Amino acid sequence: MSHIYDITTFSMLDYPGELSCIVWMSGCNLRCVYCHNPEIVFSKGRKEDAELLNFLETRKGKLTAVVFSGGEATFCPSLPDLVRQAKDMGFKTKLDTNGSNPKVLKELIGAGLLDYVALDYKCPPYQAEKLLGTNRFHAAFDESLDFLIAESRAGRVMLEIRTTVPPDFMTEADIAWIIADLEKRGYQGTYWLQNIVTTGENTIGNIPAPSRTFDLAQLPTPKGFTLGFRNFK
């Protein structure tokens, strides 16, 4: 059974410095209230793996990278094989993940199949039940986070850590908590804060438009890494 929901055939934004396509994998183990891809989270696959591979064959020399996103791609049984075949065709590979499947992350990176990982640091543990629909998440996430930081420091994978910020559900103190945690773990790179761009029925939690502006000036300056901002005015 296929787990591919759709394929975005061209993007200049999702893999920095590369011309990529995005493979959207259906299904997810989390139910983030602000998630703007409910149709992917709750769907079954609509495209066969062969359709993706045939498409990639036609994009050799035109695209330079393949981004595997979702949903949560690491729960797709054929993901390792798809990533391997993309690498064999000469594409760079990137994975967007919530970090809840460290076994697959270790398998992919151990085999040299991933060039870039974007890890969603969803929230502090004390906010997980409210924001993600579960509090049985952070043990696996912590394992993934420590592993990815170590691999990135060793130069074996590029790592981006990011948090989507719904201002009515997450405070400046919550982000400060995450910054302190990343400092303690030795993260190096950019920690991206992403303002929500979707509300209402297009989100899993049907969340309203924010009633306040997130105050970036309240955030501490990280030690050892930098802050980046997306979709903030």
N, C-alpha and C positions, 0 to 999 in steps of 0.2 A: 504493500500500500504506500502510495506517495505521501510525503509530508510537505511538498512544495505548494504554497498557496498562490504565489505569483512571482513574476520576475520583472523588476524595473530595469529596462534595457540600457539605460545610460544615466550616470551621475558624475558630477564633478565635485561633489560635496562630501560624500560618505567615506572616501579614502583620501586623505590629504595628499595632494601632489600626483594623484593617479586618476585615470579615466576608468571608471568602474561600472559594473552592473550590480544590482542588489537582488539576492535570492531570499524571498520571504518564506520562512518555514512556519507552518501552522502549529497551533497549540502552545500552551504555556502553563507552568505550574503555579504562577502567581496571578493575582487579580488586583493589580494596582488601580486605585480609584481614578487616577488621572490618565490611565493608558488610553492612547488615541488610536489603537489598532484592535478594537474589540472584534472586528470581523475576522482578523487573523487568529486571535487568541482562541475563539470559540469554533473555528472552522476545521474542516478536514482538508487534506491536500487536494488541489485541483489540477495539478500538472505532474506528469510522470518525470522521473529522474532523467530519462532519455531525452526529454524535451529540453531540459537545461543543458545537457551535454552537447546536444546537436546545436543549440544556440551558441554555446561557447566556441564550438568549432568554427562558426561563421564569424566570430569576433576576434580571432587571432590576428595580431598586428593592428587592431583597431582599439580594443580595450586593453588595459594593463592590469586590472585587478578585479577580483570577485569578492563581494561582501555578503556574508551569510548572516541574516538577521531574522527577526520574528516579531511576535512569538518568542519562544526560547529554542534556538536551533540545536542545542546540545542534546535534546531529548529525541531528535530524529535519528533512527537507527542507521540510516545510510549517510549521515553527515561525514564521518571519516572518509568514506569512499569517494563522496562527491568532492570534498576538499582535496583529496589526493589527486583525483583526476584533473581538477582545475590547476593544481600545481604542475602536473605532468604536461599540461598544455602551455605552460609558461606564464601563467597569471600569478600575480601576487594575491595573497588571501588575507581577508580580515574577518573576524568574528565579533558580532555584537552579542553580549551575554549578560545575564543577571548573576552569574557566578554560582549558581546553585548545583552545578554538576561538575565538581572538581575532577572526578575520575576522567571524564571525556577531555577536559582541558589539558590534563597531564598527558593523556594519550596523544592528542593532536600536537602539542608543543614538543613532547618527547620525540615524536617522529619527524619533527622539523616541517610540519605542514602549515603552520600559521606564521604569517609575517607581522600581523597587527591584531591586537585585541582591544576592544572598547568595552570596559566593564562598568555596568551600572551599579553604583553604590546607592541603593535605594533610599536608605534612611538609617538612623540609629536604631538599635534593637528595640528600644522601648516604644518606637512608633510603628513597628512592623505590623501588628495586628490591625491597627486602624488603617494604614496605608496600603498594605499588601494583601490583606485577608488571611494572613498566617503569621505566627511567631516562631514557626519551625523552619527557619530559613538561615539564620546567621551563623550557625556552626559550619555548614557547608560553604557559605559565602566567605567566612573568615579563612577557611582553608584555601579557597581559590585566590583570595586577595593576597595572602602571604606568598603563595606559590608564584603568582603573576608578578608581584613586585620583585621577588628574587630573580626570576627569569629575565625581567626587563633590565635589572641592574647588571646582570651578566651579559647583556647584549643579545640574548637569544630571541627576543620578541619585542616589538614596539607595544607600549601600553598606554592607553588613555583611560582615565577614571572620570566618571561624570555622574552628576545627580540632577534629575529633573525636579524643579522646585515649584510646587503648588502653594502659593503664599498663604492661603487660608488653612492649609493642612500641615505646613512645615515652617518653623520659625528660624530666625537668624541664629538662635542658640543651638538649634539642631544641626545646622551647617557648621557652626563652630565646633561642635562635638566631632563631626566627621573630619574636619581639618586636623584636630588634635589627634585623632586616631591614625590618620594617614602619616602625620609627623612621627608618631611613635613607631609605626611600621617601616619607616624609611622610604616612603614613596618619593620618587624623583620624576619630574615631568610636569604636566599641566593637569590641574583638577578643574574640569569644566562644570559650570553651573548653567543649567538650561531652563529658562523660564517656560512655563507651559504655554502652548499656543492653541490648544483645543479644549473646549468645555462642552457642557450640555450632553445631549444624547449621543454624541460622538465619542464619549468616554465611558469606560466601564462603570464608574461610579456616578455617572450623570451629574458631574460636579458643576456648580454654578461658576460664572465668571468671577475672578478674584475680587474681594471687597477691599483689598489693601494692596499697596505696592511693597514688594520685598526690598528691604533697606540694605543694599550692598555695602554701604559705608560702615555698618555695624560689624562686619566680618573681620576677624583677625588676619594679619598677614602671615601666610604659612612660612615655616622654616624648612627649606630644602626643596620646595616646589613652588609653582606659581598658580594663580587663579586665572581662569579664562571664563568668559561670559558669552552666552548665546541667547538671542531673542530678548535680551533686556534693552530697554530704551535708554 
